[in-house]
Amino acid sequence: MGTVKVRFIERDYFRKVMLENSEHMSEQQTEKILDSIGKTWVDYTFKFYENGSMTIIDNHTDLQVPLSDLKGASYDFYVKQRIKLIKENLMEKILQSA
């Protein structure tokens, strides 16, 4: 497995969710809504290591972010990535022992 780096851009996450869940909203309407929110969107890089440890880097500040600071979409992203990597690791082990 090695080190797995995954980037999470909160604005892109919400854009994708909005477009997937609305048949009638155009990309331009989605962009307009996201622009009008007036929020600073998080931009993190998650580094998952083979030994199970992880670091989160804020791409705006280049500072490390503690897991306890994750909220909402970034926490959801983290959980889904962790589950995905655990499943992949288990499959590798199953295939090696077969």
C-alpha positions as CSV (number, residue, x, y, z in Angstrom):
1,M,0.0,0.0,0.0
2,G,2.7,2.6,0.9
3,T,1.7,6.2,1.5
4,V,-1.6,7.3,-0.1
5,K,-2.1,11.0,-0.6
6,V,-5.6,12.3,-1.2
7,R,-6.7,15.9,-1.6
8,F,-10.0,17.2,-0.3
9,I,-11.4,20.5,-1.6
10,E,-14.6,21.3,0.3
11,R,-16.1,23.5,-2.4
12,D,-15.7,20.7,-5.0
13,Y,-17.2,18.2,-2.6
14,F,-20.4,20.4,-2.2
15,R,-20.5,21.1,-6.0
16,K,-20.5,17.4,-6.7
17,V,-23.2,16.7,-4.1
18,M,-25.4,19.4,-5.5
19,L,-25.1,18.3,-9.1
20,E,-25.6,14.6,-8.3
21,N,-28.8,15.3,-6.2
22,S,-30.5,17.8,-8.5
23,E,-31.7,17.0,-12.0
24,H,-32.8,20.6,-12.6
25,M,-29.9,22.6,-11.4
26,S,-27.3,23.7,-14.0
27,E,-23.6,23.9,-13.3
28,Q,-23.8,27.7,-13.6
29,Q,-26.6,27.8,-10.9
30,T,-24.5,25.6,-8.7
31,E,-21.5,27.8,-9.1
32,K,-23.6,30.9,-8.3
33,I,-24.9,29.4,-5.1
34,L,-21.5,28.3,-3.9
35,D,-20.0,31.7,-4.7
36,S,-22.8,33.5,-2.8
37,I,-22.1,31.5,0.4
38,G,-19.1,33.7,1.1
39,K,-17.3,31.1,3.1
40,T,-13.6,30.1,3.2
41,W,-13.5,26.5,1.9
42,V,-11.1,24.0,3.4
43,D,-8.5,22.5,1.2
44,Y,-6.7,19.5,2.8
45,T,-4.3,16.9,1.8
46,F,-4.7,13.6,3.7
47,K,-1.6,11.3,3.9
48,F,-2.4,7.8,4.9
49,Y,0.6,5.7,5.9
50,E,1.0,1.9,5.7
51,N,1.3,1.6,9.4
52,G,-2.2,3.1,9.9
53,S,-1.1,6.6,10.9
54,M,-2.2,9.7,9.1
55,T,-1.4,13.4,8.7
56,I,-3.7,16.1,7.4
57,I,-2.2,19.2,5.9
58,D,-4.1,22.5,5.3
59,N,-3.1,23.5,1.8
60,H,-3.8,27.2,2.6
61,T,-1.4,27.4,5.5
62,D,0.8,24.3,5.1
63,L,0.1,23.5,8.7
64,Q,-0.9,20.1,10.1
65,V,-4.5,19.8,11.1
66,P,-5.5,17.5,14.1
67,L,-8.1,14.9,13.3
68,S,-10.3,16.4,16.1
69,D,-10.6,19.6,14.0
70,L,-12.4,17.9,11.1
71,K,-16.0,18.7,10.8
72,G,-18.8,18.1,8.4
73,A,-17.8,17.3,4.8
74,S,-14.1,17.0,5.6
75,Y,-14.8,14.4,8.4
76,D,-17.2,12.5,6.1
77,F,-14.4,12.5,3.5
78,Y,-11.9,11.2,6.0
79,V,-14.2,8.4,7.2
80,K,-14.9,7.2,3.7
81,Q,-11.3,7.3,2.7
82,R,-10.3,5.3,5.8
83,I,-12.9,2.7,5.2
84,K,-11.8,2.4,1.5
85,L,-8.2,1.9,2.5
86,I,-9.1,-0.7,5.2
87,K,-11.1,-2.6,2.6
88,E,-8.2,-2.5,0.1
89,N,-5.7,-3.6,2.7
90,L,-8.0,-6.5,3.7
91,M,-8.4,-7.6,0.1
92,E,-4.6,-7.6,-0.4
93,K,-4.2,-9.8,2.6
94,I,-6.9,-12.2,1.5
95,L,-5.3,-12.5,-1.9
96,Q,-1.9,-13.0,-0.4
97,S,-3.1,-15.9,1.8
98,A,-5.1,-17.6,-1.0
